[in-house]
Structures are given as C-alpha cells and as structure tokens.
Amino acid sequence: MARIFTVIFCILLSFAATGQSRLPYKKRMSMLIEKKEYEKVLSLLTKIQYRHGNSPYTYDRRGYYRANPDLYYYRLKARFEIFKRDSSEVALKEAMKDYAHAHVVSKDYIWRKDSSLHKELRDLIASRAEHALALHKLMIAEQYSHFLAVAFEDTIPAYRKIYIPLYDVHKMFSASELDSFARQEASFQILSVRELAEYLTKGLSTDEEKAWVIYLWICTHIHYNYLAYEVNQTIDQAALTTIYKRLTMCSGYANLFLELCNYAGLRAIRIDGIASGGKYNNWEGHAYNAVFLNGKWRLIDSTWGAGSNDYKKYFCAEPKEFSKTHTPFDSQYLFLDQ
C-alpha cells in the first residue's frame, strides 16, 4: 500500500513540474524574478532564443526579441539586479545593451513597463559619467554619455564641461598649437553650425589650416555611434544634431564637415559610396568628403579619422591608396587624374 502511495505521489510531482515548465514565459520569468533567481531568468531566455532558431549572440540583428520587447525587459531586469547584487560590471554593460535594444523596438517601452527601473538605470549612468569626469577619465565619461544619448535621448547632458581655450584664438599658430586648439572645447554654448565654424577658423589665414582644424575638431569631439550601428537604428545625422549629441555615424561626420567648410568659405563636397575596413571588414555604404585646396580636390574621411590613432592618415589622403578602401558611386570622385 505504501508503494502505491509513493508511486501516486511521484506522478503528481511530475505533473506539477510539467505544469510549471508549461507556464507562459512571462509568468515564469516574473516568478523567477520575484524569487531573485536571476541566473535562471537568463537561462530561460537563452532557451527561448535557441527555440526560435536564434543565437543569443546575434539577437540584436534579428529574431524573436525584436518582436517581443518583453524579453529585453526581463533580460535587462535580471542583468541589472545581478549588477546590484554582485557589483558586476559585465552585467551592467549587458543591461545597458539590452536597454538600447528595447529602445529601438519601442522607445518608451521600458519606461511604461517599469518606470522605477528606467529611472534607476538612467540615474546610475549619469552619476557614473559625472564621477568619471570628476576624475578626469574623459573617455569613460564619454562612453556613459553616449549611452544616455542613444538610449535616453539626452542632448548635451549637464555634466559635460565646457573647456576654455588656453590661448587667444586670434594669434598665429604653430602646427602644435593649431592641433592643441582644435582639441579644445568652445568657451561658450554652440547654438549653430555657423558659430562653430567661425570659432574654429577665426584668425586662420590659409584654407589648409581651416580644413585641418575643422577635421581635427570633428575627429576629437564626435564619436561613432556603435550602439545605433549594432541595432540597425536610424538616427538623425544632421550637422547641428551631431554637434549637440557628439555621436553619429558616417553621414553625420560627412554632413558636419561639409557644413563647417561651407561656413568657413571652403569648397567642399560630400561623397557617397562604399568602403571596406570597418568593424566587420565588409564593403558597406559610406559617406565622406573632399575639399578643394591649392587647385586640387583632397579626400577627407573624418569617420575613419575619428577611429584612428593617426588623424593625418585620412586628411588629404593620396587618391590611389584611398581608392583601395573607398569606392564612390560616381567614379569622377576618385580624383585619380589629378
């Protein structure tokens, strides 16, 4: 008799376990989060991704997550709670990435779903940016500010300092002084592309100096929006927006260089085509510039310049060498016959 009761009990337990596993995924994840079993949440999400033929490492491009922002939310919630529990920087970076993906699917989804999580994450990132800036860790401060600009659409966060030039902009510059000036922030809030062009080029006598300062300022102040690139997000790449947000993609770099040159009295054009050598080393759509100096069109790529350790490499590049990695849609812009 005892054996019969044992068998019946085991059968009931198996039915209970089966029922638990067949619960709708939202309910199951909510239960796991309530129990603070965050690793199990991540494991369940991984299973859901594989079940829909999607690798956990490529869900940013396509798949089940894009149609189900709830999955981003649960992954974000689990990662953020792990970060708070373990002070895991890896978990925080993953949470930031998931927030960015959820933002692409639905801009205000996380805010509507869990406004406290939305505020807590934003306040944390803003405080980290402020702290990094106070310690003069400018690259780290920029990385956090980029995330705020992409995921929370902050424009010129209040913690960005305005740097005052170290010398009079009207004096004649040596090469080193010119480079140093181009890397400085304006001592006033820039309200238009024209104001920035006038600030950068005032007192400069040659077109080469003007073009170089404009190019170097863009390379050292505007950063590539890798998050938007990774999630295939369409962003505003107008010149003024690029100045305000300080991050963009290739069209934003090209548009800003073109407009600054126009206001500085330089002849410049935007060139559209394809280029190879980016993050994935594939031929992809690309935009860059050419500026007319000393009777010749000189090729400029401020996007690649910003990502290079050698800024001069992509300023007035030699056309034959440049054509190995850049192909314009209109062959006249190769400038090989100059």
N, C-alpha and C positions, 0 to 999 in steps of 0.2 A: 504493500500500500504506500509506504514511504517513497519507494521508487517511482510510483505513478505520479505522486505529487511533485517530486523533483523534476520529472520529465515535463509535466504541465508548466511548472514554474519557469523552466528554461525556454519553453516555447513562447510563453508570454513575454519573457525578457527579449527574445529575438524579435518578436513583433514590435515591441516598444522601440528597440534600436532601429528597426527598419522604418518605423513611422517617423522617428527623429530625423533620419537621413533624407526622408522624402518631404520634409517640410519645405515650403517655398524659401528660396535662398535669402530673401530679405529678412524673414522671420528668424531663420537660423543664425544669420550674421548678427542680428540685433541681440539675440540671446547670448551669443558668444561675447559680444562687446559688453553686455551687462555683467557677464561673469569675469570680465577682464582677461579673456583668453585670446589675446590679440594675435598671437602666432597662428592659432587655429583659423582665425579670420583670413589671414594671408594665404594659408594653405588651401582653404576652400576656394578662394578667388583664383588661385593658380589652377585648380581642378576645373573650374568653370571655363577658364581661358582655353585650356587644352581640349575640353569637351567641344568647344566651338572651333577647333582647328586653328588656334591662335597661340603663338608662343608668348609667354609672359614678358619677353624682352622686346616684342615688336608691336604690342598692343597700341602704342602711340600712333601708329600709322593707319591702322585699320582694325575692323573686328568688332566683337561683342561689346567692348567697353564704349566705343563711340556711340552706340545706340542706347546704352544703358548707363547714364551718369551716376546712378545709384552705386554701381560697382566702384567708380572712382571715389565716391564718398566713403564707402566702407574701408577701402584700402587706405585712403587719406587718414581717416579716423584711427585705424589700427596703427599706422606708422607714427602718427603724431603722439598717440598715447604711449607707444614704445619709447619714443624720444623723451617724453616727460618722465617715464619710469626709469629708464636706463641712461639718460643723457647721451643717447646715440646720435652722433652727427650724421651717420649714414641714413638712419631712419628719418631724420629731419629733411635731408636732401630728397629722399624718396617722396616724402609727404608734400614737399614743395612742387615736385614734378607732377604728382597726381592732382594737386590743386590746379596747376596750369592746364592740364588736360581737361579737367572738368569744366574749367572756364571756357575752353574752346567749344565744348559741346553745348554748354548753356551758361551764359555769362554770370547770371545771378543764382545758379542752382544751389551752390554750397551755402550761400547766404540765406536762401529760403529754407533749405533743409536743416541747417544748424547754424544759426546766426552767432552763437557763442563761440563755436569752433572757428568760424570765419574771422571774428574779431580777435580771438586769442592768437591765431596764426599771424594775422597782419601786425598786431602789436609786437609780437615776438620778433618778427623780421625787421620791423622798423627800429626796435631797440637795439638789435644786433648791428644794424647799419650805423646807428649813432655811436655805439661803443667802438666799432672798428674805426670810425672816423676820428674819434677822440684819441685813439692810439696811433693815428696816422697810418693805419693799414688801409690805404685807399683802394687797392684792388678788391679787397674783401668787402669794403663798404659799397663799391660799385656793383659787385655781384648781387648783394642783397637788394640794392636799389633797382637793379634790372628786374628782379623777380617782382618787386612791388609794382613796377611799371607795366609788366606783362600781365600778371595775374590779378592785380587790384586796380590797374589802370591809373596809378598815381602819376602825376605830372610834376616834375621838379619838386621832389619831397623837401620838406622844410629843413631837413638836416644837411642838405647839400650846402657846403660853404662856398662863398664867392671869394676867389683869390685875387688879391690886388697885385698888379704888375710891379715888378721890383725896380723898374726904371721908367723914365719918360719915353712914351711911345713916339715922340717926335724926333728923337735923336737918330743919327745914322748908326746902323747896326753892323757889328762884325757877324760872321757866319754863326759863331757860337751863341751870340746874344740873340740873333734872329730866331734860332731854334728854341732858346730858352723862353723867349717871349711867346712864341706860338703855343707853347705848352701851358701857359698861364691861363687862368680864368679871367673873364672881364670883371672889372670892379663895379659893375652896375648890372641890373637885371636886363637881359636882352629881350626886347619886345618884337623885333623884326629881323629878317634876314639882312636887310639893308644896314641896320645898326651894327650887326656883327661884322659885315664886310668893311664898313667904314672904320670900325675899331681895329680890325686886324691889319688893314693896309694903309692907314693914315701915316704919312711921313715916309713911306717907301717910294723909291724913285724908279725902280725898274719892274717890268712885268714879271721877270723871273722871281724876284723877291716876293711879289704879291702872290703869285701862283704857289710858291713854296710854302709861305706862311698859311695860306688857306688850306692847302693839302695837309700840312703837318698838324694844324689845329683839328681838322676832322679826324685824322688818324689817332690823335692822342685824347680826344674828347668824346668821340662817338664809338659805341661798341656794337658788335654784331649781335643780333637778337637770335641766339641759338635756340631758345625755347620756342619761339614762334616758328622757326625753321623746322624743328623736330616734329611739332604737332601740325605742321602744314597750315598755320594760321595766316589769314590775310590781315595785314596791318596797314595803317596809314603811313605812307612813306614820303609825305610832303616835306619840303625843306624845313619849314618852321616847326612842324611836329617833331622832326628829327632833332632839332636844336633843343626843344623843350624836354623830350624824353631821354635824349642822349643814347638811344639804341635804335637800330633799324636793320634793314637788310640791304642788298646791293643797290636797289633802286633808290633808296633813301640816301645812301652815300653819293650816288651819281647826281641826284636831284640837288642836293645841298651844294656840292662842288660847283655845279653849273650855275646856280643862282648867285652864289657868292662871287664867282668870277664875273658874272654879268653886272652886278652892282659895283664891282671893283674896276670896271671898264676893260675887262679882258674878253677876248673872243674865245668862247668855249662851246663844246657840243657834248651831248650825251650819246653814247654808242650802245646799242642793244645787240646782243648776240649770245654766244655760248662760251663757256670756259671750263677747263678741266684742271683739277688740282685742289679742289675744296675738301671738305671734311670726308667725303666718300670717294674722292678721286674719280668722279664720273663727269661726263660732259653735261652741264646743266645751263639753264638760262641765266644770263648775267648782264649787268649794266655797268658801264664805266665811262670814262671821259677822254676827251682830247682838248688841249688848249693851244692856241696859236702863239708861238714865241719865236722871235727873231726870224720870221719868214717861213717857219715850218710848224706843222701840226705835231704836237708832242703828246704821247699817250700817258694817261694817268689812271691808276686804279686805287682809289682810296679805301675800298673794301679790303682788298688784299694787303694794302699798306698797313691798315689798322691791325691786321692779324699777323704782321711780320715783325721780326726783330730788326730788320733793316728797312727803315722807311724809304730810303732813297731808291730801293730796288724797283719800286712801282711808280716813281715820279720821273717823267720824261724817259720812259723805258725805250730801249732800242727796238724798233718795229719788227725786225726779223726774229729776234729772240722772243718778243712779246707774242708773236703770232703762233708760237708753239703751244701756248696755253689759252689764247684768246682768239676767237673767230667771230667777227661781226657778221650780221645778217647781210649787210651791204659791203661788198669787197673793197669799195673805194676807201673805207675807213681802216684798212690795213696799213695804209701810208707807206708801202714798201718802195714806191717810186720816188721818194723824196731824197 
